[in-house]
Amino acid sequence: MSLPKFILGDNTEFPNAIYVVHTEFPRFIINLENDDVEWFEDFDAEDQKELETETENAIKEATEFYDSEVAKYNE
């Protein structure tokens, strides 16, 4: 199965939370309400530098994806 890079998610138990799932490495889910990130990967010390760069870029892309999707709904 081919997945999109980002997937939007919500849950009625957390009505203010807006989730974006990043399906490529490093895989994570971010709650845009409070910027909490949950990783689906295990990292070691060698990965730390790459992770910092990739995380910053991926979170920026996730936020831009959300903004783009919401703009489409509002058209």
C-alpha positions as CSV (number, residue, x, y, z in Angstrom):
1,M,0.0,0.0,0.0
2,S,1.2,3.5,-0.8
3,L,0.7,6.1,1.9
4,P,0.8,9.9,1.6
5,K,3.6,11.6,3.4
6,F,1.1,13.3,5.8
7,I,-2.3,12.2,7.2
8,L,-4.6,14.4,9.2
9,G,-6.3,12.9,12.3
10,D,-8.7,13.8,15.1
11,N,-10.3,12.1,18.0
12,T,-13.5,13.0,19.8
13,E,-11.9,12.3,23.2
14,F,-9.5,15.2,22.5
15,P,-11.7,17.7,20.7
16,N,-9.1,20.5,20.6
17,A,-6.3,18.3,19.3
18,I,-5.3,18.3,15.6
19,Y,-3.0,15.5,14.7
20,V,-0.7,15.2,11.7
21,V,0.9,11.8,11.1
22,H,4.2,11.8,9.2
23,T,4.5,8.4,7.5
24,E,8.1,8.6,6.3
25,F,11.4,8.4,8.3
26,P,11.5,9.7,10.9
27,R,7.9,8.6,11.5
28,F,5.9,10.5,14.1
29,I,2.6,12.0,15.0
30,I,2.4,15.7,16.1
31,N,-0.5,17.3,18.0
32,L,-0.6,20.8,16.5
33,E,-2.6,22.1,19.5
34,N,0.5,21.9,21.7
35,D,3.3,20.7,19.4
36,D,3.7,17.4,21.3
37,V,5.5,14.8,19.2
38,E,5.2,11.0,19.5
39,W,7.9,9.1,17.7
40,F,7.4,5.7,16.0
41,E,11.1,5.2,15.6
42,D,13.9,4.3,18.1
43,F,17.0,6.5,17.9
44,D,20.5,6.1,19.1
45,A,23.1,8.7,19.9
46,E,24.5,8.6,16.3
47,D,21.1,9.6,14.9
48,Q,20.8,12.6,17.2
49,K,22.3,15.2,14.8
50,E,20.3,14.0,11.8
51,L,17.2,13.7,13.9
52,E,17.4,17.4,15.0
53,T,17.6,18.6,11.4
54,E,15.0,16.2,10.1
55,T,12.6,16.9,12.9
56,E,12.7,20.7,12.4
57,N,12.0,20.2,8.7
58,A,9.4,17.6,9.1
59,I,7.4,19.5,11.7
60,K,7.5,22.6,9.5
61,E,6.2,20.5,6.6
62,A,3.5,19.0,8.8
63,T,2.3,22.4,9.8
64,E,2.4,23.7,6.2
65,F,0.4,20.5,5.2
66,Y,-2.2,21.2,7.8
67,D,-2.6,24.9,6.7
68,S,-2.9,23.8,3.1
69,E,-5.5,21.2,3.8
70,V,-7.6,23.6,6.0
71,A,-7.4,26.3,3.2
72,K,-8.8,23.7,0.7
73,Y,-11.8,23.1,3.1
74,N,-12.4,26.8,3.4
75,E,-12.6,27.4,-0.4
